[in-house]
Amino acid sequence: MLSIRELLVLAVIIFVVWYGYRVYARIDSARTRRAADQARRSANKKPELDLVRCPQCGAYISDPNIHVCDPDGPAR
């Protein structure tokens, strides 16, 4: 038969294991959430464009090969 002292020790051990599992689960959840947020941010990030100033009209363009200058200059 188990004495009261042994039952209390058993209850404390069960509580410590249960609480340790909760802390571990919370840390793991935060880690996976942080990784998912970081992956989502990097997936939504658009590539940056280098803009070049057109020597004829002064407009900033991303691809000089497809740019057609307006005879009146850029719209202001």
C-alpha positions, 0 to 999 in steps of 0.5 A: 500500500502507498503511504500519503508521502509516496502519493504526494511525491508521485503527484508532484512528479506527475505535475512536474512532468505535465508542466514541463511538457506544457512549457516544451509545447509552448516553445515548440509552437512559438518556434514553428509559428516564427518559422511560418511567419518568416517563410510567408514574409520571404514569399511575399517579398517582391524583387527590387527593381533598379531604375535608370534615368532616361537620358532623353526625357528624364523619366526613371524606367526599369527597362530601357529597351521597352521605354518609348519617350513621350515627345512632351516629356514626362507627365507632371 
